[in-house]
């Protein structure tokens, strides 16, 4: 998936950044989004969860989805 030029994030990273666990699951399971892709800062989807302080539902679901 291509990165957005304005944010440097791909679709999966944007879904994580916006706390959309449902979209994260859809992108990973149906569209084979790569959770290991890194943005311009070198962060992947899981790093973004931790960096943004998302230690709740989205963090746990993202970890479950990508593993």
C-alpha positions in Angstrom: 0.0 0.0 0.0 1.3 3.4 -0.9 2.2 6.0 1.7 0.3 9.3 1.9 2.6 12.1 1.0 1.2 14.5 3.5 1.5 12.2 6.5 4.0 9.6 5.4 1.6 6.9 6.6 0.1 4.1 4.7 -3.5 3.0 5.1 -2.8 0.5 7.9 -0.8 3.1 9.9 -3.6 5.7 9.4 -6.1 3.2 10.7 -4.0 2.5 13.8 -3.3 6.2 14.3 -7.1 6.8 14.3 -7.9 4.0 16.7 -9.8 2.0 14.0 -9.2 -1.6 15.0 -12.0 -2.7 12.6 -10.1 -1.2 9.7 -6.8 -2.6 10.9 -8.3 -6.1 10.9 -9.8 -5.7 7.5 -6.6 -4.4 5.9 -4.4 -7.1 7.4 -6.8 -10.1 7.0 -8.5 -9.3 3.7 -6.0 -7.1 1.9 -2.8 -8.5 3.3 -1.5 -5.2 4.5 2.0 -5.5 5.7 2.2 -4.5 9.4 5.9 -4.3 9.2 6.1 -1.4 6.8 7.7 1.7 8.3 6.8 5.3 7.9 9.3 8.1 7.3 10.3 8.1 11.0 11.0 4.3 10.9 7.8 3.4 12.9 5.5 0.5 11.9 1.9 0.1 13.0 2.7 -1.4 16.4 5.3 1.4 17.1 2.6 4.0 16.2 0.3 2.4 18.8 2.9 2.6 21.5 4.1 6.1 20.4 0.6 7.5 20.5 -0.1 6.1 24.0 -2.6 3.6 22.7 -2.2 1.0 25.4 -5.8 -0.1 25.4 -8.1 -1.8 22.9 -6.4 -0.7 19.6 -2.9 -1.7 20.9 -4.0 -5.1 22.0 -6.0 -5.7 18.9 -3.2 -4.6 16.6 -0.8 -6.9 18.4 -3.3 -9.8 18.1 -4.0 -9.1 14.4 -0.4 -8.8 13.3 0.8 -11.9 15.1 
